[in-house]
Amino acid sequence: MRITLHVWRQRNGADSGRMVQYQMEGVSEHMSFLEMLDVLNEQLAEKGEEPIAFDHDCREGICGSCGFMINGVAHGPLPGVTVCQLHMRSFKDGDTLYLEPWRARAFPVVKDLAVNRSALDRIIASGGFISVATGSAPDGNAIPIPKVNADKAMDAAACIACGACVAACPNAAAALFTGAKIAHLNLLPQGQPEKNRRSVSMVAQMNAEHFGNCTNIGECEAVCPKLIPLEVIARMNRDYLKAAFKND
Amino acid sequence: MTLDSRVPSGPIETSWERSRFEYKLVNPANKRKYNIIVVGSGLAGASAAASLAELGYNVKCFCFQDSPRRAHSIAAQGGINAAKNYQNDGDSVYRLFYDTVKGGDFRAREANVYRLAQTSVNIIDQCVAQGVPFAREYGGSLSNRSFGGAQVSRTFYARGQTGQQLLLGAYQALERQIGLGKVAMYPRTEMLELVVIDGKARGIVTRNLTTGVIESHVGDAVLLCTGGYGNVFFLSTNAKGSNATAIWRAHRKGALFANPCFTQIHPTCIPVSGDYQSKLTLMSESLRNDGRIWVPLKQGDTRPPSQIPEAERDYYLERRYPSFGNLVPRDVASRAAKQACDEGRGVGPAGLGVYLDFADAIKRLGRKMIEERYGNLFDMYYQITGENPYETPMRIYPAIHYTMGGLWVDYQLMSTIPGLFVLGEANFSDHGANRLGASALMQGLSDGYFVIPYTLGNYLAGTRLEPAKADHPQFREAGEQVASMVKKLLSIRGKRTVNSFHRELGKIMWDNCGMARNAAGLQFAIGRIQELREEFWQNVNVLGDNDGMNQALEHAGRLADFLELGELMCRDALHRNESCGGHFREEYQTEEGEAQRDDDNFSYAAAWEYRGVNAEPILHKEQLLFDYVHPSQRSYK
C-alpha cells in the first residue's frame, strides 16, 4: 500500500510545531500502525533526519501509553481499540492520513506526538484510591459483593488513562476519565467511607488542572478504546452533587 | 566471595514468622529520617513504595514511562495464585509451595518459595480492600479458576486484565502517598548508574527523559523493581520499553547476576508476520483449556486447515502426553511446537506456527460459551491477524515471555551489595528454572507489600550509615560516567540504526539461546555478540541531541546493556551442562526427548560476578538444598 502521512513535528514545548509530509511505499496490511511508524523512523534515521517521537510501550492496548489523532479521530477509525492495536488493513492504498498529538491545555506537547498527561495522575492522587494501609485488610471474602456490582465496577476500572476522551472532547474535559475512577470505587462497599470526600476532591482537582467542563456531547465514549460508558459521568455528577451538600 | 542466603534455620513453616520477630525494627519517629529510592513502579515497585511511605519512610520513586500506572505488570492477563482454599479442593500453603518448587524444576530456594506461598493469602485480602474488582460468584464471594501446572483452583482474576487491576490498586496506593507528600514521583526518568559508597548502595544517577538533565539522588537504601530482561531477544511479549539497564548497571557495580539463562518461553503467542514485526502478543494460556493443538501429519502441507481431514492431522500434545494433553506446562508445550515446526510441519506463511483449534469446543459447548470464556482474546487475535478464530483455527507459536534469572538476592531480598534490594522479576529467587502461570503477580506483590517492609527495616536498624551528599566523589564519578556515555552514543554517527542492531542481537539470542541450546551454538553466539557489540560502538547512528526527548538515545543505552547481558546469558547456558525448566540443552535429554536434569552437579544457583566488558565473569555457586520437596523427574505422560 502507498500511504501519505502528514505528521505533527514539534521539537519541544517552546517550539511552535508544524505538519510535515512523508510518503510511505510498500506498506503491508499486516503491519500495526505503530510498526508503520517504526519503518518510517528507520527510513528517516537512515537519511539523517530525527525520528518522530511518540509514546508507546506494551503495544497490546493495555498500558495506555500510545495515542494520537488520525484524521481528527483519537486512536483512529476503528472503535474500541488503541492505536497500537490498529492495523494497516483498516486503511486502503492511496490514503492520506494526518497525525496530530492530543490537543488540550492540560496536556502540553513534549515532542512531536508525545504529550504530558501527568494531570491525570494528579486527579488520582487527589482521591482516586481507597485508604487502606498494607496489612490492615480483612479476609477477602469478608464482604460479599454482588456480581453485578463487581462487574460494573470492573467495566469502569478498565480505563487505561490514555487521554483519548480528553482529546476527542471539544471542551477538553476529563469527565469520562474522572467519572470512571469515581464509579469504580464508589460502586464498591470498600469505597463507601471515602465516597463523598473522593467525589468532591477529584472533581475539584479536575477543574484545577484546566480540563474543560462536560456538556454531554459524548465524543469521549465514542473514541474510548475500552468502551467506558457515558453513564460513569452521570454517576460522578450525582455523587458529586450529593457530596457537595454534605459536609464531610 | 561466599554467598550467604541468610535463610533462617528451623522448620520452614515458621521461618518467616520467626524472622519477622528477630529482625530489628526502626523506631516510628526515626523512619522519617530515612530516604529510600525505589526504581520501577510496577507491582513490586509501586507496592513497595506505597507500603514504605505508609510506614513513614521518605520515598523517591522513578519510572521511565510517563506515568507509574503504565509499568509492564499492567499487561498480565491470566490471574494471581493464592493458597486461600476457598474452593475446598485441597489447596494449602504447603501445596502452593510444593507446586512452585516442582514447577521450577528444583532450581529455586525453598525458604523463599514457602514465604511466597504464605503471603499469597494476604495479597488477595489487601487487593480486595483496595477495591480491585476481582471476578465474583453470584453469592458475592470471590471466584477462582484453574491454571497450568496445578490441580486445584487457586487463581484469582479480573477478567483478562488481572495485572492491570492489581497494578492500578498498587498505583492508587502510591498516588495516595504522593498526594500526602510521602513519595516524590519521578516519571520519564531513567536510572543509569548505581552509586556505592563505603561498600553500600547510597543512591542513583538518573537522566530525565524529557530534558536530558542528569541528576544524582542520595538515599539510605536502593530498591530495584525494574522487571525482566526478555527484550534482549528483541521480539518478546515484553513492553517495548522494558529493559535491563538498572539491574545491569548495578551488576557492573558489584551485584551478582544469578541464573541469567533461565528464560521462559510462552507457548501461545501470535506468530511473527513479517520482518517489520516490533513485538509479540501473548494469547492467554487459558485458551489451552478448550483449544486443541495440531499440525498436519505431512511435511509441507499447504492446504488450508479446513481441507485437512482428521486422519491427516497430528494432535501431537495429546499423542505424546496422553494424561496432560494440551495442558502440559509451558516449557514442554513450547518445545513440542518447535519440534513440529523443525520437522517441516509448521503452518502459516513462514512455517513457524501450529494450530490451536476451537472447532471441537464450539461443537461441544456452543459458540456462545466460547465467546463468554474467550471473547476478548478472540477479538484481540482478530485485530492483529485479520483472521476469525471462530471459523478458522488460531495460529500460535512460542515467544519469550518472562525471565526467571535476575540479580542474586538473599532471603531478605538484598543483593550482594549491602543496601541494594531487588524485588519482583528483577531478582532471581522464587521461580527456579520455570515459572508457573499466575505466579509472577504473586511474587511482585509479595516482595513489595509483605517482605521488604520488614527486611529493609532490619537493614537500616542494623547498619551505621554516614551522611552522604550528592557532591560526594562517587556521585560525581557516576554522573560523569553517565554524561560521557550519552556523549559517546551521540557522537558515533555511524551507518546502522539502533533497531537494526537490536534485531540482530535478538536473532542471535533466539537462534542459539532460545528454546533449545547446544554448546556449539552458544560458543558461536558469544563470539557473534562480542563482534556485534564492537560494531555497535563504532557504527551505531543515534541522531539528535541530549537537550530534550530522544527516544533513539534511550533505546541505544538500553541496547548497550543488552549487548553485554546477552553474552552472559550464553555463558551461563553454556556452563550449565544439564536441561532444566526453560533451559533445554540438546545434549542433555532423555530418550523420549524430555529435559534431563543433573542434580548431582547443578543443583545450585549460578551467580556471576562482573569483571569488565571483555573479561570472563567469575562463577559463584549457591547450593540449593531440598529438605521438603524432593527432586524428581517431572513427567506429564
Interface residues (C-beta under 8 A of the other chain):
Chain A: R11 N12 S28 E29 H30 M31 S32 L34 E35 M36 D38 V39 E42 A45 E46 G48 E49 E50 P51 A53 D55 H56 D57 C58 R59 E60 G61 I62 C63 G64 S65 V81 Q85 H87 R89 V110 K111 A114 N116 R117 S118 L120 D121 I124 A125 S126 G128 F129 I130 S131 V132 A133 T134 G135 S136 A137 P138 D139 G140 N141 I143 P144 I145 P146 K147 A150 D151 A153 M154 A157 A158 I160 A161 H184 L185 L188 Q190 G191
Chain B: S47 A50 S51 E54 Q65 D66 S67 P68 R69 R70 H72 I74 A75 K84 Y86 N122 I124 D125 Q126 C127 V128 A129 Q130 G131 P133 F134 A135 R136 E137 Y138 G139 G140 S141 L142 A158 R159 Q161 G163 Q164 Q165 L168 Y171 Q172 A173 E175 R176 I178 G179 M185 P187 T210 A239 K240 G241 S273 G274 Y276 Q277 S278 K279 T281 L282 M380 Q383 I384 T385 G386 Y449 F450 P453 T497 N499 S500 N541 L543 G544 G548 M549 Q551 A552
